Amino acid sequence: MGIETGKDTADGEKNHGTAPELNELVELARDKSSQSRARLATVIGDLYTGEERLLSDVDRQIMSDIIHQLIQEVELSVRKALAERLSTIPNAHSNLLNMLANDDIEVAHPILVHSEVMRDSELIEIVQFRTMEHQVAVAMRPTLSEPLSNALIKTGNQRVITALLENAGASIAEDDLRALVEQSREVASYQTPLTQRRDLPPALARKLFWSVSAALRDHLLANYDLDPSDLDENIVTAVRGLLEEDADEDSDASRAFDNIAPVMATTNDFVIHPDQATWLLGLLKEGEIPSFLLGLSRFSQLRVNLLRRILFEPGGEGLAIVCQALGLDKPAFASILVQFRHGRLGDKNIETDEITQAMAFFDNTTRENATALLRRWQRDPEYQNAMRIVSDAKPASG
């Protein structure tokens, strides 16, 4: 086979290795019998795992040369046994491991999953040029760097990417996670492992939860006789319980507010009791706008940012709807409207026509309609956007 068993040392002597097994290794390499080939894998494994000796670089190179020459000839079962033996050895020859990692998947699998000697550059090359089974095996490694995870994502193979997402030891860059959250709207297999990842940023978690919820809503409405409003309310309540509070709310201010506010209404009709209305309007008269907004937010279950837009928008229709739904009377609505028109205009000049039209709108708005609109506004904007995307993705009928 032309395998050299010795090399010149610095002082001119031949070095055949200190391990007697090296001589046996060469003999086994020359023997074509199946018994010799099976023994070959055992001897090489013993040479790497023997604690009583240290292999020289020459010894390692001899073994690597032998395997390189035999790899096309030796039985698959022998190569597989050798790969399994070498996959957990920390000082295995990297060239030998790389060769086995590029072999058939039955041989490569233990190396790709377990070997700590394999470098990222070698693994990325395997991901790029070997089979899907090789890619899945790489995705199963105990730890994965961001560049290696990115290479797996770039394959575009759903099975490979799902295996990656299910791997808690894989580091995935935020940009890659964001792209996968977007893709999860159409690839259901990404959804569950994404929700279980601890490295998913809160903003992406919100987007993912609402996207999954919108898809679930669409499925339930298509297959069951359910009331859409009731279903939306149940979904919103369930998902909000899984997510943190909105990032734009000051949690310390909210906790302080809870300590001074009257008992919040807990019924589904959002009714504000007279003492609560008096307290809320008192905050407004005293110029405690942040506290007023927090109170109105708690009673209406609307986000503070949304309430700000409603309070300052021209016309006052949104505010009229909120007040009607909460059971605030017409004088209370007028007081809030005038106060915020002062703030909007920056002076005491208020358009009489605007106030008159707002009062007429208040009178013509029923409590039932206002409550229905309030419930719709309570839905998270991500949820509403996700529902729109699901709706737009449906094929046109006809």
C-alpha positions, 0 to 999 in steps of 0.5 A: 500500500506504500505506507511508510512506518517510520520517519527520520528523527532529528538525530537521523534514526528511524522512529516507528513509535513507542507503541507496539500497536503501531506495528500491528496497525500497519500489518492490519492495514495490509491485510484485506480480510474482514477480521483484520479490518474490524481489528483495525478500528479497535487498534486505532481506538486503543491507540487514542484512548490508552492513558499509559502512552502519549502519541507523537505527531508522527504516530498520529500522522501514520494512523491518519495516512492509513485510514485515508488510504483505506477509507474507500475500501474498508467496510461501512461498519468498521468506519462507523465503529471507528467514528463512534470510538473517536467522537468523544476523544479530545486528542483525536487527529483533526484531519482524520475526524474531518474525513470521517465527518464527511463520510456517509451519515452513518459514519459521520453522525457521532463525529458531527454531534459529539466531537469537540475537536471539529472546528466551526470552519470545518462544520460550516463547510460540511453544512454547505456541501453535505446532505440534509442528514449531515446538517441535522446532525450538526444542529444537534451538537450540545453547543453551537456558535452564532456563525454555525447557527447562521450557516444552518439557517441559510440552508433554508431546510425546515427540518434542519432549522427546526432541529436548530431551534429545538437545541437550547445550546445553540446561540442564534443571533437576534437578526436570525431570530427575527427572520425566523419569527417572521417565517413562523407565520407560514412555517408552523414547525418553527412556532413551538420551539421558538416560544420555548427559546430563552434567548428570544427578545421580549419584542420578538416574543410578543410578535410570535405569540400574537402571530401564533394566536392569530393563526389559531383564531383563523383555524378555530373560526373556520372549523367551529361555530364560535363568536369572533368577539368572545374568541378574541377576548379569550385569546387576548386575555390568555396571551397577555398573561404569558407576556410581560407588561408593555415596555412603555409603561413605568412598572414602578409608577404602576405599582405606586399607583396601585397603592393609592388608587380606589379598588379597580372595577373587576366586572366585564362591563368596565363600569366606574363607580361614582367614588372612583369617577370622582377620584379620577376627575380630581386627579385631572383637576389637580393637573396630575395627568400621568396619574390620570392616564394610568387610572383611565388605562386601568379602568378601560384596559387600554394602553397609555399610549393609545389613550394619549392619542384618543385624548388629543385627537380632533373631534373627541369621538374616541374619548366619547366612546371610552367614557360611554363604555366606562359609564361616565356621565356627560358632565364628566366627559365634557370636563375631560374633553375641555381639559385636554383641548386646553392642553392640545391647543396650548391656550384657552381658545376652544372651538365651540363647534368641536365641543358641540359635535362631540357632545352630540356624538356622546348622546348618540353613542349607545353603551353597547356599541361603545363597549364593543368598540372598547373591547376591540381597542383593547386587543394588542396591536401586534395581534390586530396586525397578525390577524390582518396578515393571516387574512391577507394571506388567504387565497381569493375565493371564486 
